[in-house]
Amino acid sequence: MTRIPLRTEPAGAEYLGVKAFPDWNLAFGGNGPLELEIGCGAGGFALEYCRRNPQARYLAFEWRKKFAREVAHRAQKHGLLNLKVIEGDARLEVPKLFRDGSLDAIHLQFPDPWWKRAHFKRAILLPDFTRFLFQLVKPGGRFDFRTDVEERALAGLTVLEDAGFVNPLGRGVFHPHDPDEVPSTRERRYLVTGQPVYRARLVKPA
């Protein structure tokens, strides 16, 4: 990672603990598809996606300080005004930031598997939170889910479909690799090594 300037406040601090839903048109200086990524890691996907899709208004959550601040620094360095990074727990902050039916897409890529039973409560795709995320997506909006852990892929896809998202390929079916799709840093590595990646591109019924 590159050396970033020292900062004392979290990335996206102005969006943490807000009392009212932000005006995203004002925050981004215009309108366009509003998209959320939960757990952007080192930012390989978010940065490239925003470069390719300048019309998107993209908010990337990452709870790990070093990653969140590095991605925010790189976005600023490369002039990606359509990318905002928020350093915090998405499960706690997302309900304060988005109205029902406001998101065009949610991206969840290679989430931590949380193998230990005591840690499983930290997972994102638990039934209650997934149903909440479903409410945030507008009709016709997308949920992009990818993981390299088959067990979590199967469980996550079931939870997403049970929440109401529709799988265009049929229930329980994963999507093939699309060479035009933006890969994350980890996915690029797997495309070289041949390690399987389980992808689901789901939609909310119109």
C-alpha positions as CSV (number, residue, x, y, z in Angstrom):
1,M,0.0,0.0,0.0
2,T,1.1,3.6,-0.5
3,R,2.0,5.9,2.3
4,I,-1.0,8.0,3.2
5,P,-1.1,11.3,5.1
6,L,-1.8,10.9,8.8
7,R,-5.3,11.7,9.8
8,T,-7.1,11.6,13.2
9,E,-10.7,11.1,12.0
10,P,-12.2,8.1,10.3
11,A,-12.7,8.1,6.5
12,G,-16.2,9.5,5.8
13,A,-16.5,10.7,9.4
14,E,-19.2,13.2,8.3
15,Y,-21.5,10.3,7.5
16,L,-21.1,8.4,10.8
17,G,-23.8,8.7,13.4
18,V,-26.0,11.1,11.4
19,K,-29.4,12.0,12.7
20,A,-31.1,12.4,9.3
21,F,-30.7,10.8,5.9
22,P,-28.0,12.6,3.9
23,D,-29.0,14.3,0.6
24,W,-26.9,12.2,-1.7
25,N,-27.5,14.5,-4.7
26,L,-25.9,17.3,-2.7
27,A,-23.1,15.1,-1.3
28,F,-22.1,14.0,-4.8
29,G,-23.0,17.2,-6.6
30,G,-25.5,15.5,-8.9
31,N,-27.7,12.5,-9.4
32,G,-27.0,9.0,-10.9
33,P,-27.2,5.4,-9.7
34,L,-26.7,5.2,-5.9
35,E,-24.6,2.1,-5.1
36,L,-23.3,0.6,-1.8
37,E,-20.4,-1.8,-1.2
38,I,-20.2,-3.6,2.1
39,G,-16.6,-4.4,2.9
40,C,-14.5,-2.9,0.2
41,G,-11.2,-4.3,1.6
42,A,-8.2,-2.8,-0.2
43,G,-10.6,-1.2,-2.7
44,G,-9.6,-3.0,-5.9
45,F,-13.2,-3.3,-7.1
46,A,-14.5,0.0,-5.8
47,L,-11.7,2.1,-7.4
48,E,-11.9,0.4,-10.8
49,Y,-15.7,0.2,-10.8
50,C,-15.9,4.0,-10.2
51,R,-13.3,4.7,-12.8
52,R,-15.3,2.7,-15.4
53,N,-18.7,4.0,-14.2
54,P,-18.3,7.8,-13.6
55,Q,-22.1,8.2,-13.5
56,A,-22.4,6.0,-10.4
57,R,-22.5,7.5,-6.9
58,Y,-20.7,4.8,-4.9
59,L,-20.4,4.4,-1.1
60,A,-17.9,1.8,0.1
61,F,-17.9,0.7,3.7
62,E,-14.8,-0.8,5.3
63,W,-14.4,-1.2,9.1
64,R,-10.6,-1.7,9.0
65,K,-9.0,1.6,9.5
66,K,-5.9,1.0,7.4
67,F,-7.9,-0.2,4.4
68,A,-10.6,2.5,4.6
69,R,-8.2,5.4,4.8
70,E,-6.0,4.0,2.0
71,V,-8.9,3.6,-0.4
72,A,-10.2,7.1,0.5
73,H,-6.7,8.5,-0.2
74,R,-6.4,6.6,-3.5
75,A,-9.8,7.8,-4.6
76,Q,-8.9,11.4,-3.9
77,K,-5.5,11.0,-5.6
78,H,-7.1,9.7,-8.8
79,G,-9.9,12.3,-8.8
80,L,-12.7,9.7,-8.3
81,L,-15.3,12.2,-7.0
82,N,-18.0,9.5,-7.4
83,L,-16.5,7.3,-4.6
84,K,-16.9,7.9,-0.9
85,V,-15.4,5.6,1.7
86,I,-16.9,5.2,5.1
87,E,-14.9,3.7,7.9
88,G,-17.4,1.9,10.1
89,D,-19.6,-1.1,10.7
90,A,-22.1,-1.2,7.9
91,R,-24.7,-3.0,10.0
92,L,-24.8,-0.1,12.4
93,E,-24.4,2.8,10.0
94,V,-26.3,1.8,6.8
95,P,-29.8,2.1,8.4
96,K,-29.0,5.8,9.2
97,L,-27.9,6.6,5.6
98,F,-30.3,5.2,3.1
99,R,-34.1,5.3,2.7
100,D,-36.1,2.3,1.6
101,G,-36.0,1.9,-2.2
102,S,-33.0,4.3,-2.6
103,L,-30.2,2.0,-3.8
104,D,-29.7,0.9,-7.4
105,A,-27.2,-1.8,-6.4
106,I,-25.5,-3.5,-3.4
107,H,-22.1,-5.2,-3.8
108,L,-20.8,-7.8,-1.3
109,Q,-17.6,-9.4,-2.4
110,F,-15.6,-12.1,-0.6
111,P,-17.0,-11.4,2.9
112,D,-15.2,-12.9,5.9
113,P,-16.5,-16.4,6.4
114,W,-16.6,-16.2,10.2
115,W,-16.0,-19.9,10.7
116,K,-16.2,-19.8,14.5
117,R,-19.8,-20.1,15.8
118,A,-19.1,-17.3,18.3
119,H,-18.2,-15.0,15.4
120,F,-21.0,-15.9,13.0
121,K,-23.1,-13.1,14.4
122,R,-20.8,-10.7,12.6
123,A,-21.8,-12.0,9.2
124,I,-23.6,-9.7,6.8
125,L,-26.0,-12.2,5.1
126,L,-28.0,-13.1,8.2
127,P,-31.8,-13.3,7.5
128,D,-32.9,-10.1,9.3
129,F,-30.2,-7.8,7.9
130,T,-30.6,-9.3,4.4
131,R,-34.4,-8.6,4.5
132,F,-33.5,-5.0,5.6
133,L,-31.0,-4.7,2.6
134,F,-33.8,-5.9,0.3
135,Q,-36.0,-3.0,1.4
136,L,-33.2,-0.5,0.6
137,V,-32.9,-1.6,-3.0
138,K,-35.3,-0.1,-5.5
139,P,-37.4,-2.3,-7.8
140,G,-35.2,-3.6,-10.6
141,G,-32.1,-2.9,-8.5
142,R,-29.2,-5.4,-8.2
143,F,-27.4,-7.4,-5.5
144,D,-23.9,-8.5,-6.6
145,F,-22.5,-11.3,-4.3
146,R,-19.2,-13.1,-4.8
147,T,-17.2,-15.4,-2.6
148,D,-14.6,-18.2,-2.8
149,V,-16.1,-20.2,0.0
150,E,-18.6,-22.7,-1.3
151,E,-20.4,-23.3,2.0
152,R,-20.9,-19.6,2.5
153,A,-21.9,-19.1,-1.1
154,L,-24.7,-21.7,-0.9
155,A,-25.9,-20.3,2.4
156,G,-25.7,-16.7,1.3
157,L,-27.5,-17.3,-2.0
158,T,-30.4,-19.1,-0.1
159,V,-30.7,-16.2,2.3
160,L,-30.8,-13.6,-0.5
161,E,-33.4,-15.5,-2.5
162,D,-35.5,-16.1,0.7
163,A,-35.4,-12.3,1.3
164,G,-37.0,-11.7,-2.1
165,F,-34.2,-11.2,-4.5
166,V,-34.7,-13.1,-7.8
167,N,-32.1,-15.2,-9.5
168,P,-32.4,-14.8,-13.3
169,L,-30.7,-18.2,-13.8
170,G,-33.0,-20.0,-11.4
171,R,-33.0,-20.6,-7.7
172,G,-29.7,-21.8,-6.3
173,V,-27.8,-21.3,-9.6
174,F,-24.5,-19.4,-9.6
175,H,-23.5,-17.1,-12.5
176,P,-20.5,-17.8,-14.8
177,H,-17.6,-15.3,-15.0
178,D,-18.4,-12.3,-17.2
179,P,-15.1,-11.0,-18.8
180,D,-16.6,-7.5,-19.0
181,E,-17.3,-7.4,-15.2
182,V,-15.0,-5.6,-12.9
183,P,-13.0,-8.1,-10.8
184,S,-11.8,-7.4,-7.3
185,T,-8.2,-7.7,-6.3
186,R,-8.8,-11.2,-5.0
187,E,-10.9,-12.3,-7.9
188,R,-8.2,-11.2,-10.4
189,R,-5.8,-13.6,-8.5
190,Y,-8.3,-16.4,-8.7
191,L,-8.8,-15.9,-12.4
192,V,-5.1,-16.6,-12.8
193,T,-4.9,-19.6,-10.5
194,G,-8.2,-21.1,-11.5
195,Q,-9.6,-21.2,-8.0
196,P,-13.4,-21.3,-8.1
197,V,-15.4,-18.1,-7.4
198,Y,-19.1,-18.3,-6.7
199,R,-21.0,-15.4,-8.2
200,A,-24.7,-14.4,-7.8
201,R,-26.2,-11.5,-9.7
202,L,-29.7,-11.1,-8.3
203,V,-32.4,-8.5,-8.9
204,K,-35.3,-7.1,-6.9
205,P,-38.6,-7.7,-8.7
206,A,-40.0,-4.6,-10.5
